[in-house]
Amino acid sequence: MKARTVLGAAVGTVGAAVLGNRLLTKRAGDLENPLVGIERTYRWRGIETRYTVAGDPNDPDLLLCHGIYAGASSHEFRSIVERLAEKYHVIAVDLPGFGRSERPPLVYSSTLYAEFLRDFAADVADEPIVVTSSLTGSFAVEAAAETEASDRDNFEQLVLICPTDETTDERPWVRTLVRAPVVGTTLYNLLASKPSIRYFYDRDGYYDSDRIDDEAVDYAWRSAHQPGARYATASFSSGTLDPDFDLQTELAGLETPTTLVWGRDADLVPLREGRDLAEAADTDLVVIDYATQLPHAEHPDKFVEYLTAELPYVDVDIGE
């Protein structure tokens, strides 16, 4: 009797978890394109990815690549696309596994994303200025190194916002757990809840929590609950998206002009790391006050002002 009771409770718990997971996916609904511009499709290795273009095609190409976290997407650049499109041909892409792009159950890796950026830039853009956020900066550096070593067109310039090559200790078992059909989905839904997303923005994304837009949190939550969303995030959470090279060394070996942008109060990737990286790789460094990991989202006017100006070859502080 007791065994039957325990078994029944277990089955009931699993059933409730499955139902809850399905309801969350249904509640998230379809994800609309958050950006001004024309949405297009790019098929890469069987994966259908989405990107948005805005601005005059005769202007210099500027490729925007969002960071990696639960709910990540090109929505990260929503506040700057229209402004940048006044002077650039803007191309904002949702990376495979995120946003409106397909999310197949792959084992995602830094090499996969570097190769995607390399191929996407070559096929869709013409020697673009590439703007990246956080871990995606490492992917772009690897892609730039590959293009320099081949006959492909090089990137015109890299703009790396708080780039990093190390997010957490590598724990493959976390990836396996999050990818599990029922338990993993349930755990992922807890990690990708609205309170968790807001906590991430408050702790690491924004200096001033009052600047966190409810619409941005809601979009990230809905993005995080699209079918297959947990697979890429599982690799990120386990540290297996971190590249196997040293960012300072790799960046120092690049010929592509590079500028670093840092929030002065960034904690996850502190400014001192930005200064060390800029010194070791002999790159420009722009510091934006009252900002952390997402200065382009929190201070779009300041970020665009920097990006559209002639870049100085010194460490420049941009005040509020």
Sequence and secondary structure as in RCSB ss.txt:
>XXXX:A:sequence
MKARTVLGAAVGTVGAAVLGNRLLTKRAGDLENPLVGIERTYRWRGIETRYTVAGDPNDPDLLLCHGIYAGASSH
EFRSIVERLAEKYHVIAVDLPGFGRSERPPLVYSSTLYAEFLRDFAADVADEPIVVTSSLTGSFAVEAAAETEAS
DRDNFEQLVLICPTDETTDERPWVRTLVRAPVVGTTLYNLLASKPSIRYFYDRDGYYDSDRIDDEAVDYAWRSAH
QPGARYATASFSSGTLDPDFDLQTELAGLETPTTLVWGRDADLVPLREGRDLAEAADTDLVVIDYATQLPHAEHP
DKFVEYLTAELPYVDVDIGE
>XXXX:A:secstr
 HHHHHHHHHHHHHHHHHHHHHHHHHHH      SSSEEEEEEETTEEEEEEEES TTS EEEEE   STT SGG
GGTTTHHHHTTTSEEEEE  TTSTTS   S    HHHHHHHHHHHHHHH SS EEEEETTHHHHHHHHHHHHHTS
SS   SEEEEES  S SS   HHHHHHHHSTTHHHHHHHHHTSHHHHHHHIIIII SSGGG  HHHHHHHHHHHT
STTTHHHHHHHHTTTTS SS HHHHHHT  S EEEEEETT TTTTHHHHHHHHHHHT EEEEESS  S HHHH H
HHHHHHHTS   SS EEE  
